[in-house]
Amino acid sequence: MKELITKTIDLQHGDPEVKRREILDYFEKTWAIDEKLYTQLKSDEVFYHRGDPLRHVLLFYLGHTAVFYINKLILAKIIDQRINRDFESMFAIGVDEMSWDDLNEKHYNWPPVEEVRAYREKAKEVVLEVIRSMPVALPTNWENPLWIILMGIEHERIHLETSSVLIRQLPLDEVASGLFGKICQEWGEAPHNSMLPVAGAVMTLGKPADHPLFGWDNEYGKYTEAVPDFKASAMLVSNGEFLAFVQDNGYHIQEYWTEEGWSWRNYKQAEMPLFWRRDGESYWLRLVAEEISMPWNWPVEVNYLEAKAFCNWKSLKTGKTYRLPTEAEWVRLAEVCQVPDEPEWEVAPGNINLEHGASPCPVDRFRMGDFYDVIGNVWQWTETPITGYPGFKVHPVYDDFSTPTFDGKHNLIKGGSWISTGNEATHHARYAFRRHFYQHAGFRYVESETPLVIHNDEYETDVEVALSCEANWSDTIDSLSNFYQKLGSSILDVLRGRSIQKVLDLNADTGRLAFELATAFPDVTALDFSARFIRIPDQLKEKGFMRYIMKDEGELVFYREIVLPETLAKGKDHILFMQADAHNLKSLYSGYDLIVMPNLLEELRYPTAFLQHIHERLNDKGWLVIASTYAWNGQMASREFWPGGFKLDGEPLTSFEGIQTILEPHFMLHGKPFDLPLNIRKSSRVTEIKRCEISFWQKKSVKL
């Protein structure tokens, strides 16, 4: 294992060719350690099993990390050839518990493991060739193509950790121990945990834009918070310390739990932490690939809800106020303890980066100042739901890494675990999970009489999403003509009364058109490439409202609230919002009576190829509705793939004429095309108006 240990790369300093070799080494070691993780499965058959019912089968993750490289390199236009379109769709999306993730096994015909391994080898060669041939310029920031390579590497290292948690949830007889490093051999009784003072300070959080290490989008920005004095437990909570809560009937007394926590406890019928097992008077601890007699001095591993219940129990028992630390308090603790960041290590100062074994270890082994395990051993739950710092921006190549978690339901974990490597092991790392999820995560507690204030944005601040909300839902605010409402009305006027059951909206945006169509059609699937947009209509379905911030004049803003009208709410249960790539749709998105393409063609890299095959997804006599500005962008789609908008044989060929020529073998044009205005309000005084041409096409009957 030691030969695979490495650190994330300094992207600001050094010789370019030496840096290229560093990145090659980092990539190859990341790839190797990822594959080594799966050697713990006893047979290839286990790849088709789920560790967690809210996650895919393990084969998905074997393919996912390789597919991620190819899809992102394609999106960034660093490569232009796919390896396997089916794999690059099947293994692309579906790794968090979001309602738009597709976990329906009926939609997946999982391939043989050997085919996935063969794909991985091809993907590996592609990435190696990119690293060997692409220009290396220092310093490198996220506009540089090299950043995409680091994005793939750090993404793979995230899944090294999350997949290990899934393997840990498999039956013990499906895994083999001792194949992924040696576990810690030190265990015994739990040490006494004490409270130590931490002096408060004004903390500035956020990674500088010129920081030398790779960062995910949520790490950047700047946020200042005054942290009052507090006390923190010297150690992480051990299994032995948590046992007192279990033995005091903690899992059966509602008073200790939040409403969310009590619902989870009852649903799961939880009696103790997930990885504990009781046999008579004896307790056992499940590790990734083996089970051992309970090490009472190791950190307990629980979800946020259990950690919070313990703190509430301790508060009620002592009359003091205990809770989990906030993100700012954790950062202050790391500062006070002068914990070095990853690049400064010769040897990791804590149980992190796989440098000290393949399991947790005693909570009093790694001292850092007056405290222990400020970093490493297990992640530490915080009270802070993740959101972007002021100045947050999404990365255009991975625009939904963070924003789907900005929902108040995902709490930050800090400090890393024994298997946290690369970016995960750095101080600025910000990862968050649903409060009922398990990771290699535990907690320390703090004592503070200062009321807890949680910074959680209730208003959507993503500029592009806000603009989309304004375009989609503006008629709920003022009288400007709404394109999506008008388009929906036009479709219903033409097609109402016809035999249409299944509808596909191929550019869902923030969902208005899907809601309009669902008032008349019983089965509407709405797809969008980005979860940033999908989560808005999904919230409207769930809560009936959402809020966002729009630009006013200069630095002023105004606050919008969308309330889903009753007329549209009636059809909400007919809609399924899903994340998907229109460039590479899964085969399951077929068999429709109506497909609508609102302003999609101009966003495609190969619009002509897309039009040539769209009939394959429609039923006999099905309908296709195209809405487009024909605003072809040479950076998005090369001119050779435009259907029109240029001179052919010296004569002008309009886009509509080109589309008609492509569709004619399979479709009949219904009526005449017509224009609808699309108002894109960019501020209170600036509105961009586009004219979209709308055309209706009916698929010809197939002659047998």
LUMZA-340367 format. One line per field, with one value per residue (C-alpha): residue number from 0; residue in one letter; chain; x, y, z. Coordinates in steps of 0.05 Angstrom, whole numbers. Last residue first. Layout:
num <- (NUM, ...)
residuo <- (A, ...)
cadena <- (A, ...)
east <- (X, ...)
north <- (Y, ...)
up <- (Z, ...)
***
This chain:
num <- (703, 702, 701, 700, 699, 698, 697, 696, 695, 694, 693, 692, 691, 690, 689, 688, 687, 686, 685, 684, 683, 682, 681, 680, 679, 678, 677, 676, 675, 674, 673, 672, 671, 670, 669, 668, 667, 666, 665, 664, 663, 662, 661, 660, 659, 658, 657, 656, 655, 654, 653, 652, 651, 650, 649, 648, 647, 646, 645, 644, 643, 642, 641, 640, 639, 638, 637, 636, 635, 634, 633, 632, 631, 630, 629, 628, 627, 626, 625, 624, 623, 622, 621, 620, 619, 618, 617, 616, 615, 614, 613, 612, 611, 610, 609, 608, 607, 606, 605, 604, 603, 602, 601, 600, 599, 598, 597, 596, 595, 594, 593, 592, 591, 590, 589, 588, 587, 586, 585, 584, 583, 582, 581, 580, 579, 578, 577, 576, 575, 574, 573, 572, 571, 570, 569, 568, 567, 566, 565, 564, 563, 562, 561, 560, 559, 558, 557, 556, 555, 554, 553, 552, 551, 550, 549, 548, 547, 546, 545, 544, 543, 542, 541, 540, 539, 538, 537, 536, 535, 534, 533, 532, 531, 530, 529, 528, 527, 526, 525, 524, 523, 522, 521, 520, 519, 518, 517, 516, 515, 514, 513, 512, 511, 510, 509, 508, 507, 506, 505, 504, 503, 502, 501, 500, 499, 498, 497, 496, 495, 494, 493, 492, 491, 490, 489, 488, 487, 486, 485, 484, 483, 482, 481, 480, 479, 478, 477, 476, 475, 474, 473, 472, 471, 470, 469, 468, 467, 466, 465, 464, 463, 462, 461, 460, 459, 458, 457, 456, 455, 454, 453, 452, 451, 450, 449, 448, 447, 446, 445, 444, 443, 442, 441, 440, 439, 438, 437, 436, 435, 434, 433, 432, 431, 430, 429, 428, 427, 426, 425, 424, 423, 422, 421, 420, 419, 418, 417, 416, 415, 414, 413, 412, 411, 410, 409, 408, 407, 406, 405, 404, 403, 402, 401, 400, 399, 398, 397, 396, 395, 394, 393, 392, 391, 390, 389, 388, 387, 386, 385, 384, 383, 382, 381, 380, 379, 378, 377, 376, 375, 374, 373, 372, 371, 370, 369, 368, 367, 366, 365, 364, 363, 362, 361, 360, 359, 358, 357, 356, 355, 354, 353, 352, 351, 350, 349, 348, 347, 346, 345, 344, 343, 342, 341, 340, 339, 338, 337, 336, 335, 334, 333, 332, 331, 330, 329, 328, 327, 326, 325, 324, 323, 322, 321, 320, 319, 318, 317, 316, 315, 314, 313, 312, 311, 310, 309, 308, 307, 306, 305, 304, 303, 302, 301, 300, 299, 298, 297, 296, 295, 294, 293, 292, 291, 290, 289, 288, 287, 286, 285, 284, 283, 282, 281, 280, 279, 278, 277, 276, 275, 274, 273, 272, 271, 270, 269, 268, 267, 266, 265, 264, 263, 262, 261, 260, 259, 258, 257, 256, 255, 254, 253, 252, 251, 250, 249, 248, 247, 246, 245, 244, 243, 242, 241, 240, 239, 238, 237, 236, 235, 234, 233, 232, 231, 230, 229, 228, 227, 226, 225, 224, 223, 222, 221, 220, 219, 218, 217, 216, 215, 214, 213, 212, 211, 210, 209, 208, 207, 206, 205, 204, 203, 202, 201, 200, 199, 198, 197, 196, 195, 194, 193, 192, 191, 190, 189, 188, 187, 186, 185, 184, 183, 182, 181, 180, 179, 178, 177, 176, 175, 174, 173, 172, 171, 170, 169, 168, 167, 166, 165, 164, 163, 162, 161, 160, 159, 158, 157, 156, 155, 154, 153, 152, 151, 150, 149, 148, 147, 146, 145, 144, 143, 142, 141, 140, 139, 138, 137, 136, 135, 134, 133, 132, 131, 130, 129, 128, 127, 126, 125, 124, 123, 122, 121, 120, 119, 118, 117, 116, 115, 114, 113, 112, 111, 110, 109, 108, 107, 106, 105, 104, 103, 102, 101, 100, 99, 98, 97, 96, 95, 94, 93, 92, 91, 90, 89, 88, 87, 86, 85, 84, 83, 82, 81, 80, 79, 78, 77, 76, 75, 74, 73, 72, 71, 70, 69, 68, 67, 66, 65, 64, 63, 62, 61, 60, 59, 58, 57, 56, 55, 54, 53, 52, 51, 50, 49, 48, 47, 46, 45, 44, 43, 42, 41, 40, 39, 38, 37, 36, 35, 34, 33, 32, 31, 30, 29, 28, 27, 26, 25, 24, 23, 22, 21, 20, 19, 18, 17, 16, 15, 14, 13, 12, 11, 10, 9, 8, 7, 6, 5, 4, 3, 2, 1, 0)
residuo <- (L, K, V, S, K, K, Q, W, F, S, I, E, C, R, K, I, E, T, V, R, S, S, K, R, I, N, L, P, L, D, F, P, K, G, H, L, M, F, H, P, E, L, I, T, Q, I, G, E, F, S, T, L, P, E, G, D, L, K, F, G, G, P, W, F, E, R, S, A, M, Q, G, N, W, A, Y, T, S, A, I, V, L, W, G, K, D, N, L, R, E, H, I, H, Q, L, F, A, T, P, Y, R, L, E, E, L, L, N, P, M, V, I, L, D, Y, G, S, Y, L, S, K, L, N, H, A, D, A, Q, M, F, L, I, H, D, K, G, K, A, L, T, E, P, L, V, I, E, R, Y, F, V, L, E, G, E, D, K, M, I, Y, R, M, F, G, K, E, K, L, Q, D, P, I, R, I, F, R, A, S, F, D, L, A, T, V, D, P, F, A, T, A, L, E, F, A, L, R, G, T, D, A, N, L, D, L, V, K, Q, I, S, R, G, R, L, V, D, L, I, S, S, G, L, K, Q, Y, F, N, S, L, S, D, I, T, D, S, W, N, A, E, C, S, L, A, V, E, V, D, T, E, Y, E, D, N, H, I, V, L, P, T, E, S, E, V, Y, R, F, G, A, H, Q, Y, F, H, R, R, F, A, Y, R, A, H, H, T, A, E, N, G, T, S, I, W, S, G, G, K, I, L, N, H, K, G, D, F, T, P, T, S, F, D, D, Y, V, P, H, V, K, F, G, P, Y, G, T, I, P, T, E, T, W, Q, W, V, N, G, I, V, D, Y, F, D, G, M, R, F, R, D, V, P, C, P, S, A, G, H, E, L, N, I, N, G, P, A, V, E, W, E, P, E, D, P, V, Q, C, V, E, A, L, R, V, W, E, A, E, T, P, L, R, Y, T, K, G, T, K, L, S, K, W, N, C, F, A, K, A, E, L, Y, N, V, E, V, P, W, N, W, P, M, S, I, E, E, A, V, L, R, L, W, Y, S, E, G, D, R, R, W, F, L, P, M, E, A, Q, K, Y, N, R, W, S, W, G, E, E, T, W, Y, E, Q, I, H, Y, G, N, D, Q, V, F, A, L, F, E, G, N, S, V, L, M, A, S, A, K, F, D, P, V, A, E, T, Y, K, G, Y, E, N, D, W, G, F, L, P, H, D, A, P, K, G, L, T, M, V, A, G, A, V, P, L, M, S, N, H, P, A, E, G, W, E, Q, C, I, K, G, F, L, G, S, A, V, E, D, L, P, L, Q, R, I, L, V, S, S, T, E, L, H, I, R, E, H, E, I, G, M, L, I, I, W, L, P, N, E, W, N, T, P, L, A, V, P, M, S, R, I, V, E, L, V, V, E, K, A, K, E, R, Y, A, R, V, E, E, V, P, P, W, N, Y, H, K, E, N, L, D, D, W, S, M, E, D, V, G, I, A, F, M, S, E, F, D, R, N, I, R, Q, D, I, I, K, A, L, I, L, K, N, I, Y, F, V, A, T, H, G, L, Y, F, L, L, V, H, R, L, P, D, G, R, H, Y, F, V, E, D, S, K, L, Q, T, Y, L, K, E, D, I, A, W, T, K, E, F, Y, D, L, I, E, R, R, K, V, E, P, D, G, H, Q, L, D, I, T, K, T, I, L, E, K, M)
cadena <- (A, A, A, A, A, A, A, A, A, A, A, A, A, A, A, A, A, A, A, A, A, A, A, A, A, A, A, A, A, A, A, A, A, A, A, A, A, A, A, A, A, A, A, A, A, A, A, A, A, A, A, A, A, A, A, A, A, A, A, A, A, A, A, A, A, A, A, A, A, A, A, A, A, A, A, A, A, A, A, A, A, A, A, A, A, A, A, A, A, A, A, A, A, A, A, A, A, A, A, A, A, A, A, A, A, A, A, A, A, A, A, A, A, A, A, A, A, A, A, A, A, A, A, A, A, A, A, A, A, A, A, A, A, A, A, A, A, A, A, A, A, A, A, A, A, A, A, A, A, A, A, A, A, A, A, A, A, A, A, A, A, A, A, A, A, A, A, A, A, A, A, A, A, A, A, A, A, A, A, A, A, A, A, A, A, A, A, A, A, A, A, A, A, A, A, A, A, A, A, A, A, A, A, A, A, A, A, A, A, A, A, A, A, A, A, A, A, A, A, A, A, A, A, A, A, A, A, A, A, A, A, A, A, A, A, A, A, A, A, A, A, A, A, A, A, A, A, A, A, A, A, A, A, A, A, A, A, A, A, A, A, A, A, A, A, A, A, A, A, A, A, A, A, A, A, A, A, A, A, A, A, A, A, A, A, A, A, A, A, A, A, A, A, A, A, A, A, A, A, A, A, A, A, A, A, A, A, A, A, A, A, A, A, A, A, A, A, A, A, A, A, A, A, A, A, A, A, A, A, A, A, A, A, A, A, A, A, A, A, A, A, A, A, A, A, A, A, A, A, A, A, A, A, A, A, A, A, A, A, A, A, A, A, A, A, A, A, A, A, A, A, A, A, A, A, A, A, A, A, A, A, A, A, A, A, A, A, A, A, A, A, A, A, A, A, A, A, A, A, A, A, A, A, A, A, A, A, A, A, A, A, A, A, A, A, A, A, A, A, A, A, A, A, A, A, A, A, A, A, A, A, A, A, A, A, A, A, A, A, A, A, A, A, A, A, A, A, A, A, A, A, A, A, A, A, A, A, A, A, A, A, A, A, A, A, A, A, A, A, A, A, A, A, A, A, A, A, A, A, A, A, A, A, A, A, A, A, A, A, A, A, A, A, A, A, A, A, A, A, A, A, A, A, A, A, A, A, A, A, A, A, A, A, A, A, A, A, A, A, A, A, A, A, A, A, A, A, A, A, A, A, A, A, A, A, A, A, A, A, A, A, A, A, A, A, A, A, A, A, A, A, A, A, A, A, A, A, A, A, A, A, A, A, A, A, A, A, A, A, A, A, A, A, A, A, A, A, A, A, A, A, A, A, A, A, A, A, A, A, A, A, A, A, A, A, A, A, A, A, A, A, A, A, A, A, A, A, A, A, A, A, A, A, A, A, A, A, A, A, A, A, A, A, A, A, A, A, A, A, A, A, A, A, A, A, A, A, A, A, A, A, A, A, A, A, A, A, A, A, A, A, A, A, A, A, A, A, A, A, A, A, A, A, A, A, A, A, A, A, A, A, A, A, A, A, A, A, A, A, A, A, A, A, A, A, A, A, A, A, A, A, A, A, A, A, A, A, A, A, A, A, A, A, A)
east <- (-894, -900, -881, -930, -898, -877, -914, -877, -895, -852, -838, -789, -759, -751, -704, -714, -660, -687, -648, -682, -699, -640, -623, -695, -695, -759, -771, -816, -856, -851, -891, -878, -934, -981, -958, -893, -891, -836, -791, -755, -770, -733, -664, -691, -739, -683, -641, -699, -712, -639, -641, -598, -572, -548, -476, -476, -500, -496, -502, -555, -571, -571, -508, -460, -408, -408, -377, -423, -411, -354, -385, -448, -513, -569, -623, -672, -706, -770, -781, -843, -842, -905, -918, -950, -915, -880, -822, -751, -725, -752, -697, -642, -627, -645, -589, -539, -556, -552, -482, -453, -521, -542, -571, -616, -644, -685, -748, -745, -813, -823, -894, -922, -860, -830, -759, -719, -699, -644, -602, -590, -521, -522, -586, -547, -593, -618, -690, -756, -815, -882, -953, -953, -947, -1012, -1057, -1001, -1005, -1075, -1062, -1005, -936, -913, -850, -816, -769, -721, -692, -619, -578, -505, -518, -593, -635, -603, -646, -648, -688, -745, -784, -855, -901, -858, -846, -865, -835, -772, -767, -779, -717, -674, -673, -636, -573, -581, -555, -566, -641, -696, -771, -813, -888, -940, -1014, -1019, -1065, -1043, -976, -958, -958, -918, -866, -862, -847, -792, -729, -693, -729, -693, -717, -789, -813, -887, -922, -998, -1019, -1079, -1103, -1155, -1107, -1051, -1053, -1082, -1043, -978, -994, -1013, -947, -908, -945, -932, -859, -850, -882, -908, -891, -949, -914, -892, -926, -917, -842, -839, -795, -754, -744, -729, -678, -645, -642, -611, -557, -542, -539, -567, -628, -659, -663, -589, -568, -523, -540, -540, -530, -543, -479, -480, -425, -400, -372, -377, -332, -360, -361, -355, -329, -393, -465, -524, -582, -560, -553, -480, -430, -359, -317, -242, -205, -160, -136, -145, -205, -164, -118, -133, -186, -181, -164, -216, -222, -226, -294, -365, -416, -490, -536, -611, -609, -617, -548, -532, -555, -507, -443, -419, -474, -435, -380, -350, -376, -346, -399, -386, -387, -372, -404, -392, -435, -480, -469, -513, -470, -480, -417, -402, -329, -295, -260, -187, -161, -157, -169, -153, -131, -130, -80, -36, -49, -44, -53, -64, -119, -178, -152, -148, -193, -181, -135, -68, -25, -11, -78, -84, -107, -95, -61, 3, 13, 87, 129, 71, 68, 29, -28, -42, -7, -49, -33, -78, -109, -120, -150, -197, -216, -233, -276, -311, -324, -355, -401, -385, -435, -477, -473, -508, -501, -554, -514, -563, -604, -543, -513, -577, -580, -508, -521, -583, -541, -490, -546, -577, -510, -494, -452, -381, -355, -281, -235, -224, -279, -249, -308, -285, -270, -309, -277, -279, -294, -298, -356, -349, -370, -405, -410, -464, -506, -480, -487, -466, -442, -431, -500, -496, -545, -618, -643, -715, -695, -761, -766, -696, -705, -769, -735, -677, -720, -760, -695, -678, -664, -737, -757, -728, -717, -648, -620, -640, -586, -545, -540, -520, -468, -442, -424, -366, -340, -346, -305, -328, -271, -221, -207, -280, -290, -302, -324, -302, -342, -332, -342, -356, -326, -341, -300, -307, -278, -287, -355, -325, -279, -206, -140, -80, -37, -88, -97, -172, -165, -200, -257, -268, -247, -253, -260, -234, -256, -208, -217, -226, -218, -273, -251, -258, -237, -202, -242, -218, -175, -152, -87, -79, -99, -121, -71, -76, -129, -126, -129, -202, -244, -316, -382, -385, -388, -452, -443, -446, -371, -368, -414, -369, -308, -345, -351, -277, -246, -303, -275, -207, -238, -266, -197, -167, -222, -218, -143, -151, -202, -154, -104, -152, -138, -198, -194, -126, -56, 6, 39, 28, 27, 7, -30, 8, 27, -33, -81, -47, -53, -127, -141, -101, -140, -206, -186, -166, -230, -271, -237, -254, -326, -328, -299, -353, -407, -456, -513, -579, -604, -672, -708, -659, -692, -639, -645, -626, -678, -704, -635, -600, -531, -492, -537, -505, -454, -447, -504, -492, -417, -427, -477, -434, -372, -304, -325, -284, -276, -223, -204, -272, -287, -351, -312, -259, -314, -350, -285, -259, -327, -333, -272, -298, -367, -349, -326, -378, -435, -409, -422, -498, -528, -541, -602, -608, -537, -483, -519, -500, -481, -407, -414, -417, -346, -323, -297, -299, -238, -202, -249, -205, -144, -178, -184, -112, -87, -125, -102, -30, -33, -63, -14, 45, 22, 9, 79, 109, 72, 96, 168, 153, 122, 177, 152, 97, 23, -12, 15, -12, -52, -11, 16, 11, 11, 79, 56, 0)
north <- (-66, 9, 52, 109, 177, 216, 281, 347, 413, 475, 533, 588, 623, 698, 724, 784, 805, 845, 897, 944, 899, 854, 799, 787, 735, 743, 689, 713, 660, 651, 607, 546, 528, 468, 398, 379, 304, 262, 202, 215, 290, 302, 318, 360, 397, 412, 442, 485, 508, 527, 569, 550, 611, 596, 590, 515, 516, 583, 582, 580, 507, 439, 457, 398, 421, 489, 460, 458, 492, 538, 552, 575, 567, 614, 574, 609, 542, 508, 439, 397, 323, 282, 207, 173, 108, 116, 164, 150, 125, 188, 228, 194, 242, 302, 285, 275, 344, 377, 350, 392, 408, 473, 504, 444, 448, 512, 475, 404, 371, 297, 269, 199, 170, 100, 118, 145, 75, 74, 121, 189, 211, 282, 295, 284, 264, 289, 269, 304, 257, 292, 265, 280, 354, 356, 391, 437, 473, 500, 511, 559, 540, 597, 629, 680, 733, 777, 839, 859, 923, 925, 962, 962, 900, 831, 772, 730, 665, 634, 569, 547, 486, 447, 380, 393, 463, 433, 385, 444, 478, 415, 403, 467, 455, 381, 397, 361, 368, 317, 323, 259, 272, 217, 235, 291, 351, 390, 355, 396, 462, 432, 405, 473, 509, 463, 501, 480, 418, 411, 347, 347, 276, 259, 192, 188, 221, 197, 264, 305, 363, 362, 429, 473, 435, 448, 522, 529, 497, 543, 604, 583, 570, 636, 678, 745, 799, 812, 810, 762, 695, 711, 709, 634, 604, 665, 689, 619, 612, 677, 653, 587, 624, 671, 617, 654, 612, 642, 605, 608, 571, 604, 568, 609, 569, 609, 621, 579, 535, 464, 427, 356, 311, 269, 206, 193, 138, 152, 137, 177, 201, 273, 275, 285, 342, 351, 414, 406, 470, 435, 383, 307, 304, 339, 279, 223, 207, 133, 144, 199, 272, 334, 362, 337, 387, 375, 361, 375, 451, 447, 468, 396, 401, 461, 424, 381, 406, 451, 402, 429, 500, 504, 536, 603, 622, 695, 692, 622, 567, 525, 464, 453, 469, 431, 392, 318, 298, 252, 192, 177, 242, 315, 347, 276, 293, 358, 398, 411, 355, 287, 224, 161, 183, 166, 96, 74, 77, 28, 15, 36, 94, 129, 117, 193, 202, 176, 240, 280, 251, 239, 288, 335, 407, 390, 362, 421, 428, 428, 490, 468, 537, 538, 469, 489, 553, 514, 467, 527, 558, 493, 491, 444, 391, 405, 407, 457, 441, 413, 348, 293, 337, 363, 293, 267, 326, 314, 239, 255, 302, 247, 198, 246, 264, 192, 147, 119, 114, 131, 74, 65, 13, -32, -80, -150, -150, -159, -159, -126, -53, -56, -86, -77, -130, -125, -179, -187, -232, -220, -147, -119, -48, -19, 13, 48, 22, 3, 29, 10, 39, 77, 91, 119, 159, 191, 205, 239, 283, 306, 317, 264, 263, 271, 211, 161, 93, 99, 130, 71, 90, 31, 63, 131, 99, 60, 126, 136, 66, 72, 135, 207, 245, 271, 334, 352, 425, 487, 553, 625, 664, 653, 717, 695, 717, 683, 687, 650, 583, 514, 502, 499, 440, 455, 436, 461, 523, 573, 631, 636, 638, 582, 603, 618, 680, 670, 725, 694, 651, 619, 544, 515, 440, 389, 320, 250, 191, 137, 78, 8, -30, -30, -26, -72, -20, -51, -74, -54, -70, -145, -166, -185, -217, -196, -230, -272, -208, -185, -119, -54, -43, -49, 11, 51, 32, 59, 127, 130, 109, 147, 213, 192, 182, 253, 279, 245, 268, 340, 337, 319, 375, 425, 409, 441, 509, 552, 520, 549, 526, 567, 539, 516, 443, 433, 368, 308, 263, 281, 269, 203, 179, 198, 159, 99, 97, 101, 40, 2, 21, -3, -71, -73, -57, -112, -160, -143, -166, -111, -85, -80, -20, 15, -41, -30, 36, 78, 138, 202, 257, 247, 256, 205, 213, 172, 168, 195, 174, 98, 82, 141, 133, 58, 62, 112, 68, 99, 170, 213, 289, 299, 362, 392, 407, 366, 309, 311, 312, 252, 212, 224, 210, 145, 118, 136, 110, 41, 11, 54, 24, -46, -36, -37, 32, 69, 81, 6, 8, -44, -64, -128, -137, -128, -186, -234, -215, -255, -246, -170, -142, -136, -77, -28, -47, -18, 51, 44, 32, 89, 139, 114, 123, 193, 218, 190, 222, 287, 287, 272, 331, 374, 357, 378, 444, 461, 481, 522, 536, 469, 436, 365, 324, 276, 206, 136, 80, 51, 49, 0)
up <- (-854, -869, -810, -804, -811, -750, -741, -739, -707, -715, -668, -687, -627, -626, -573, -527, -477, -419, -380, -331, -272, -289, -338, -361, -416, -456, -508, -564, -603, -678, -724, -767, -815, -807, -791, -824, -840, -810, -823, -889, -884, -819, -847, -906, -860, -811, -868, -892, -820, -812, -874, -934, -972, -1043, -1067, -1068, -996, -960, -885, -829, -839, -805, -767, -758, -808, -775, -712, -652, -585, -603, -672, -638, -676, -656, -692, -644, -633, -614, -643, -629, -648, -651, -652, -711, -693, -626, -618, -594, -661, -694, -659, -699, -756, -713, -664, -719, -747, -678, -663, -606, -579, -545, -608, -617, -546, -548, -527, -556, -544, -555, -560, -564, -531, -535, -518, -460, -437, -490, -447, -478, -502, -527, -488, -424, -367, -300, -285, -270, -270, -280, -272, -198, -213, -254, -204, -184, -251, -242, -168, -185, -159, -116, -140, -94, -119, -80, -110, -118, -114, -134, -199, -210, -197, -202, -183, -120, -116, -77, -83, -75, -76, -27, -61, -134, -131, -100, -159, -205, -175, -166, -241, -256, -215, -231, -300, -366, -363, -373, -364, -366, -372, -363, -358, -410, -403, -341, -346, -407, -368, -311, -360, -395, -329, -306, -287, -351, -377, -442, -474, -450, -463, -465, -456, -463, -527, -567, -594, -557, -545, -596, -632, -576, -523, -560, -568, -495, -473, -519, -492, -419, -435, -471, -417, -442, -391, -344, -276, -221, -234, -308, -297, -284, -337, -358, -287, -261, -317, -298, -226, -248, -286, -228, -174, -113, -97, -34, 32, 41, 104, 155, 219, 283, 347, 410, 449, 513, 485, 497, 438, 414, 374, 318, 276, 202, 157, 118, 138, 112, 156, 155, 80, 62, 56, 35, 43, 37, 55, 106, 57, 63, 16, -38, -43, 7, 58, 78, 152, 155, 137, 181, 165, 150, 126, 132, 73, 81, 77, 2, -22, -38, -110, -116, -103, -161, -207, -253, -267, -333, -321, -251, -206, -174, -100, -86, -17, 8, -22, 22, 65, 126, 187, 253, 240, 232, 240, 191, 221, 240, 209, 227, 294, 317, 387, 426, 468, 409, 359, 391, 349, 391, 439, 395, 383, 310, 249, 193, 134, 165, 184, 118, 86, 74, 146, 216, 240, 232, 162, 151, 111, 116, 91, 28, 70, 116, 183, 247, 288, 345, 349, 273, 271, 328, 291, 228, 269, 301, 232, 207, 267, 324, 347, 408, 483, 528, 602, 649, 654, 634, 588, 552, 545, 515, 466, 446, 436, 394, 350, 337, 321, 271, 240, 222, 265, 270, 342, 348, 371, 446, 454, 402, 394, 377, 302, 237, 169, 100, 110, 186, 225, 300, 350, 418, 470, 523, 479, 409, 391, 324, 312, 242, 238, 305, 358, 365, 298, 279, 211, 201, 275, 280, 216, 241, 308, 273, 229, 290, 328, 379, 453, 474, 432, 481, 449, 417, 480, 525, 575, 549, 480, 508, 553, 493, 459, 507, 494, 419, 425, 417, 384, 433, 473, 473, 454, 496, 466, 460, 409, 333, 292, 221, 154, 88, 25, -40, -61, -28, -59, -129, -115, -103, -134, -94, -105, -79, -128, -120, -44, -7, 38, 111, 150, 224, 276, 340, 399, 448, 454, 523, 537, 554, 576, 547, 591, 551, 523, 539, 489, 418, 379, 318, 266, 201, 149, 76, 24, 14, 88, 89, 35, 22, 5, 70, 111, 79, 43, 83, 87, 11, 8, 56, 14, -46, -13, 4, -62, -93, -69, -97, -166, -164, -145, -206, -253, -229, -235, -308, -317, -286, -341, -389, -357, -336, -267, -252, -271, -253, -292, -362, -384, -457, -471, -499, -441, -398, -456, -474, -402, -402, -466, -441, -376, -414, -455, -393, -357, -416, -411, -337, -353, -405, -355, -304, -353, -371, -327, -363, -327, -330, -293, -236, -220, -184, -231, -195, -202, -132, -103, -60, -90, -141, -202, -265, -316, -314, -361, -408, -419, -419, -476, -515, -512, -525, -544, -591, -588, -535, -497, -515, -442, -449, -481, -427, -375, -405, -414, -343, -311, -350, -313, -244, -261, -286, -220, -186, -226, -214, -140, -150, -145, -81, -37, -21, 8, -6, -69, -105, -179, -165, -116, -176, -193, -133, -62, -65, -29, -95, -106, -66, -107, -168, -136, -110, -180, -213, -160, -167, -242, -238, -186, -225, -290, -251, -223, -291, -321, -263, -280, -351, -328, -278, -210, -176, -182, -190, -127, -133, -84, -42, -52, -22, -74, -55, 17, 0)
***
